[in-house]
Amino acid sequence: MAEIWDSSKLAAKMQENPSLWSSLPEEWRAPVAGIVLADKGMRKLNRISGRLKRGAVSQFQNAADVAASLDATILGRYALLRFWCSEKKPNEQQFYINNQLLTAMAAAGTDDEVVSELTDRLDAQWKERNLRSNVIVIAHRGDGATFEKVRKVYERQLFDSLFYTHENENSEAAVVKALDAWRQKKLSGVECDVWFSQDRVPVVTHTQHIEALYQQEQDKTRLPSGGVRINQVNANSLPPRFLTLDRWLQIVEAYVGVHSAELTGDKMLRLEIEMKDTNLAFGGGVPQDTKTAVLERWRAIERVVSRFLKSCNRPSLYQVALFNGSEAPKSALDKAMGENKTLRSSVVYGGSPVDPDTAGLQEVRYGLHSSGLLRMMYSGKFAGRIVTLAPGVEALPVSLDMTTQLSTLGEWIENIESLTVEQAIQCARLRVLLDLFDQMKTGALPVERKPLRIQVLTDFCSLGAKFIVKKRATPIAKGLFSRPYDVNLLRCVWQKYGLDKPDHQDVRQRVCEALNTCGSDQEKLIEFGSRFLQLIGDWYN
């Protein structure tokens, strides 16, 4: 049975072999000695080693070598503490080594107070490294705007004419374009979406319906027959346009390799993987066997990411975020931590919890169409977390099996005017969120409510990043307004925001009058969006 040591007795035992304990950083000497020397056998080894280093004995043949071997036996895994970086904010390389060191120590023996302390320190360093004072921007699907969400009101050619010609979303060309912007320090990373093929291979695509994807890309020459889904086709039988997640990550690593000479200093490339497949999700109250099955499918994604991080030349460069809107991410995170995965510093698990401050996730992610975000931000529910915001139009759950839905996918937007109103509302929500973030930074609001950082997904690659950073908004299409706003044009807006009742007639008319004073001026449209959010009660006070 291990003895309980008082501090004076421990100090005396350490003095029996002072050179051993002085080899550790001072902060670790007493904690490690307290653990190791509680064992009677280790105390004896400690005395023998010290004796071999003193006086004439130290000159005996092999005495020094035997003492060194004894010291290695006594310290064991704790010898690694000599290499721990205690900087509050270690650089990319130091942080990666700390992560590997902690994982090795935890794997080499049972958890103890030293491993627990290292875990807390690494978590604190992770937060310091992820702390940002300014908004950062991630390329949404590479360079892919959400065509399936605006296609009802814009044809692809018309949409491209608003800003520039986009690459096809989640394609090789899209990810390379995003990486170019990252290398030029215009973006912080790139996002993709994942569905499973029939043979359970993760495939990078947001739209699981193959025919719908080709329709939105207007590439009828390669249109497959039947309009099948991704999960109805084996990965090796999918059209070449589709990348597996493995291939997508290989493209990223190949790009980094080609440009490695330019990527000097402390860097981070953020790779976001959204788990779109419904087989990767579960809600509250589901049976344990269902959770187990879902988490095993998560392992298929994690294994791909793990292979990537273990095989790439500079794993410390990457931060991979695995995101899903259900309750699965927290369970996947707990499972990974319980199994002492070596990806602690490189992989982040994120979700969209109803109550983020009790969800236990490192990251939360919400669409900018979501109500209640301003209240959550103001009240501190995002405190200490990475917050990712995704612009887009909310989709209704309409079956893709219906041929009539292939051209619309069931979104509620009916026309360009309605889309512009929704964009104005989302831009206003984003700007208020960033303003609240700034007030928390400066102390105008309690700093303890502040997120680690806010990052925004953009559908417009480097142009979108410039827009978000400089104008604190996402681009709104302008210059296409050939008709004034009227109550009938915005019917779908009234329905979405609960302004479709007879007693709302005067409100609807005032909204249209306000919009008609905005024209195509983005700032005026955002000001309108702020007033609209206050009108419907989606505010923060």
N, C-alpha and C positions, 0 to 999 in steps of 0.2 A: 504494500500500500504506500502510495506516494506521501512523503512527509510535507508538512506545511512549514515553509521557511520564513523566518523573520529577516528583515533587511540586513541586520548586522551579521547574521550567519551566512547569508548569501554573499555578502561582500568578502568575508574571510575565505570562503571557498573559491571565489574568483581570484583572490590573491595567490592561491596555490599555483595558478597557471596564468599569470597576468598577460603574457604576450598573446595567448589565444584570445582572450576576451577583448583586448585592445585592438585586435584585428577587425572587429566589427565596428560599424558606426556607433558613436556613443549612445545615441538614442535607443539602440537595440540591445546593448550589452546586458543590462539587468533583466529585461523581459525574457530574452533568450536563455540566459543563465538560469533564471527562475524555473523555466520549463525543463531544460536539459538536466540540471543538477538535482532535480527532485528525484531522479532515478539513482538508486544506490550504486549500480554498476557504472554509470556515467561519472559519478563523483570519484570513483576509484581510478577510472581512466584519466580523469582530470588531474588527480594527484600524481599519477605515474608520469604523465607527459610533463608536468611542471618539474618533477624531480630530474627527468632526463635533460632538462635545459639548464640546470643550475650547477655551478661549481665545476669540479674536475670531471664529473659524470658527463657533462655536455661535450667533452673532448673524446669520449669513448667512441670506438668505431661503430657506426650506424646509429648512434644515439639520436642525432638530429633527424635522420630519416624516420626512425621509429616514432619520435615525438610528433613529427609532421603527420604521419599516418594516423596516430592517435587523435590528433587535433581534428583531422578530417572526419574521423568517426564520431567524435563528440559533437561537432557542429552539424554534420550531415547537411540537410537541405538549407539550414540556416546560414551556411556559408554564402548563399546567394545574396543575402542582405547587403553584402559588401558592394553590390552593383546597383542597388536600388537608388533611383534618382528621387530626391526629396523636394525638388523644385515645386513651387506651387503650381506653375504652369509649364510642365516639361515640353520640349519640342517634339516634333513628330517621331523622331528616332527614339528618344528617351522614353516617351510614353509607350511606344510599342514594346520596348525591352521590359519596361515595368509590367506590362500586361503578361508577357511571356514568362517572366520571373514569378509572378503571383500564381499563374496557372500551374507552373512546374512545382512550386512549393505545396500547393493544395493537392496536387496529384501524388506527391511523394509521401504524404502522411495524412492523418486525420486533422480536421480543422482545430485550431487552437487560437488563443488570443492574438498571436502574432499574425496569422493568416487573416483573422477577422479585422485587425487594424489595417493591414495592407489593403484589404478589400475596400474599406472605407476611404482610405487615402487615394486609391485608384479611382474610385467613384468621384471624389472631390476634384481630382486632376482632370477627369473626363469632362466634368462640368466647366472647369476653367478653360479647357481647350475648345469647348463648344459655345462659350459665351461670346456673343456678338452685340455690338452697340448699334449696328445698322442692319436694315433688312437685307437678306441675301435671296438670290433668285435661282431657281432650278428649272431646267428646260423640260417642259411637260411633253412626254412622249418624243423627246428629241427635238423635232421641229414640227410636230404635228398638232395643228389646231384641232379642236373638237368638231370635225366636219359633220359627224353623224348627229351632232346636237344643233347645228345651224343650217344643215343642208335643206331643211324644209323652207327656209327663207332665202338662202344664198346657194347658187350653184357654185361648184368648186372654182371655176374660172373667175366668177365674179368676186368670190371671197378672196382669192389670191390677188386680185386687182386692187383691193383695198390697201394692202401694205406691200407685199412681195409674194413671189411664187414659193409656196411651202414645199418642202420635201414630204413624202408620205410618212405619216406618223408611225413610230416604232420600227422604222426601216433602218437599214445600215446607213443610208445617206443621211437620215435624220440624226442618228446618234453621232456620226462623225461631225456633222455641222455643229451640234451642241458641244462636242469636245473641242472643236476649234475655238468656240466662244469661251469655253472654260480656260483653255490655254492662254487666251488673250486677256484673261481676268475680267471677262464680262459676265460670266456666270459662275455658279459654285458647284454645279453638278447636272445630272440628267436623270430623268424618271422614265420608267417603262411599266407596262401592265403584263400580267401573266394569267393565262388559262392553261389547263391541262389538255393534251391531245388524248385520243382514245387509249393509247398505251401509256398514259400517265407521264408524259414528257412535258415539262414546263415550256410553253410557247409564248413568245412576246407578242401580244396583241391586246388591244382594248376591246375590240369588237369581235365576239366569238363567231359571228355569222359570216362565213367566207364571202358569200355573194354580196352582202351589204357592204363589206369592206371594199370590194372592187367597184361597187357602184359609187361609193363616196370618192374613190380615187379616179373615177372615170377611165378605167382601164379595161374596157369591155373585150379587148383582144385576148386577154388572158383569163376571162371569166370562166370559172369552173362550172360544171353542170350541177344542177340539183339544189343549190343553195344550202349546202350542208354546214353544220357547225364544226368548230375545231375539235370538240370532244367526240365527234363521230368519225374522225380520220386519224390514222397513226401518223406520228411525227414525220417519218421518212416519206410519207405519201402526200404531205402538204405541198402546195405550190411554193416555189423558191422565194417568193416575196416574204414568207414568214420565217422569222428567226427563232430558233430555240433559245432559251435563257442562257444555256451554255455557250452558244455561238455569240450571243449579244455581249456577254462578258469577255469572250475572246477578242472581239472587235475592240472593246475598251482597252484591254491589256496590250494589244498590238499597237494601238494608237499611242499609248503611253510609252511603249518601248521605242517607237520611231522618234518621239520628241523628248526622250529622256534627258538629253543634254540641256534642254531649255528649262526643265522642271527642277531647278535647284532650290535649296532652302526648305523652309517649313511649309508643306503643302497639304491640302486635303481635297480629294475628289469625292463628292457625294453621289452615290448611286442609289436611287430609290426604286424599289420593286413593289408595286401594288398587286396584291393577291386578289384578282377579280373573280377567280373561279369560286362558285358558291360552295364547292366541296371543301374549300379552305376556311369555311366560316361556321360558327355556331353561336346561338344566343343563350340567354339564361335559362336554367331549368332543364337543359337537355341531359339525357342519361350519360353516365360516365363512359360507356362503350362508344357512344357517338363522339364524345370529346377525344377519346383515344384514337379513333379512326381518323378524325380530322387532323390531329397533331402528327400522326404518322405521314399524312400527305404533306404537312408543313416540312417534315424532315426531308422530303424529296427536294424541296426548294433549298433548304438549309445545306443539304449535301452538295448541291451545285455551287452554292456560294462558298462553302468550305473548300471544295476542290480548287476553286478560283483563287481564294486567298492563300492557300497553301502552295500553289504552283506559280503565282505571279512573282515578278522580280522585286517589287517594292510594295509589299502588302500594307506597310504603314501608311501609304498614301490614301487608302480607300476607307470610306465609311459607308457601309451598306445598310439601308433602312428597309426592313420587311414590314409592310403595312397591310392591314385588313380592317374593315369597318366593324367587325363583329367582336365577340369576347375572346376569340382565339388567340390574338397576339399576347395577351397577358399570360395565358397558360403556356404558350410556346416559350415565352421569356423565362418563366419559372422553371420549365423543364430544362432549358439550356443551362441556366445557372445551377440547377441541382446536379446536372451531369458534368459541371466544371468544364464547359466548352472553352476552347482556346480562342474564341472569337470575341471575347468580352469587350475589347477596345475597338473592334472593327464593325460590329453588327448592332444595330438599334432596332427595337421592336416598337411599332406604333399602331395606334388605333383611333377610333372616334367615340370615346366613351361619353355617356350622358353626363357623368360627374367626373371630370378629368382629375380633380385634386385627390380623389380616393382610388383612382384606377391602378396606381402602381406602375405606370408606363413612363418610359423615358421621353416619349414623343407622342403628341396628339396631332391629328390631321382632320381638317374640316373643309367642306366646300364653302365658298363664299356666298352661296345661295342659302346657307343654313341660318335660321333665326336663332337668336339668343347668344351669338358670339360676343357681342359687345358687353353684355352683362357678365358673361363668364370671364372675359378679360379684365373688366373693371373690378370684379370681386376677388381676383387673384386665383382663380381656378387653374390657370395655366402656369402658375409660379414654378420656377425651376425646371421647366420643360422646354424642349424644342417644339415650336408650334408651326405646322405647315398648313398653308392656306391654298386652296385650289379653286381658281375661277372656273365657271362653267354653268351650264343651264341644267336645272334639275330635270331628271327623266322620270316619266311615269312607267310603272311596271307593266308594260304591254308585251304579250308573247311575240317573239321574233319568228315563230312558225307561220304567222299570218303573212301571206305574200303582200297584202295591202300595206303592211307596216314596214316593208323594206325601204321605202323612200323617206320615211319620217321617223321610224323607231319610237314613235309615241310621245315625243316631247310636247310640252304644253304650249310652247311658243308658236304663234300663228303667222307672224309677219315681221318685217324688218323693224317696224316701229316698236312692237312689243319686245323684241330682242334688245333694242337700244335702251328701253326703259329698264329692263332687267340688268343690263350691263352697267347702267348708271347707278343702280341700287347697290350692286356688288362692289363697284369702285368706291362708292361712299362708305360702305362697310369696311373695306380695306383701309381707307384713309383714316377713319376714326380709330380702328385697331392700332395702326401705326402711331397715331397721335397719343393714344393712351400709353403705348409702349414708351414713347419719348418722355411722357410725364413721370412714368415710373423710374426711368433712368435718372432724371434730374431731381427726383425727390418731391416733385409737385404732388405725386401720388405715392403711397407707401412702396418703397423699393422692394420689400419682401413679396410683393404681388407680381413682380416682373418675371416673364419667361426668360429662359436662357437666350433664346433668339427667336426671331420670326423669319420664316422663309416662305416665299411665294412661288408657286408654279406659274410659268408663263407658256402660252401657246405660240409665242412669237420670237423665241430664241433670244438672240442678243438685242434685237429691237425691243422686245418686251421687257428685258432686264433694264435697259436704259430708261424706258418709260416708268417702270416701277420704282427705280432708285431715284430718279430726278423728279418725277411728277407724283410719286406715291399713289399710283393708280395703274390699272391695266388699260390697254388701248380700247377705245370705243369707236366703232365704225362711224364715219361721218362723211357728209357730202352726198348722201344718197336719199335725202329726204325730199321727195317730190310732192308730198301731200302733208297737210297739217294734221296734227294729232286730233282725233275726236273720240268721243266715248265709245263708239262702235268698234273702232280700230283696236282698242285696248281691252276688248272683252275678256281675253284670257288673263290679262293682268289683274282685272277686278276679281276674277274667280280665284286666282292663286292667293291673293292677299286679303280675301274676305271683304271686298268692297262692292259686291255684286247685288246687294239687297236694295229694294226700292228707296229706303231712307238714306242711301248713300249717293243719290243722284247729284246733289249739290257738290259733294266731295269729288266725285268723278269729274265733274265739269271744271272745278278749280284745278285739279291735277292736270287736265289737258291744257288749260290756259297757261299754267306755269311751264309746261313742257314747250309750248309754242313760243315762249320768250327765249328759250335756250338755243334754238336753231341747231347748228352742228358744233357749238362751242363746248368742248369737253369739260371745262371748269364749271360752266353753268349747269351742265348735265349732272356733274357730281354734287354740286350744291343742291340741285333738285333732289338727288338721291338721298342726301342727308335729311332734308325736310320730310321726305316720304317715309323714311325709317322712323322718324319721330311721330309722324302722323299715325302709323300703324302700331306704335308702341314698342317697336323693336329697338330700344335705346338702352343706355347703361345706367341711368339714374332713376 
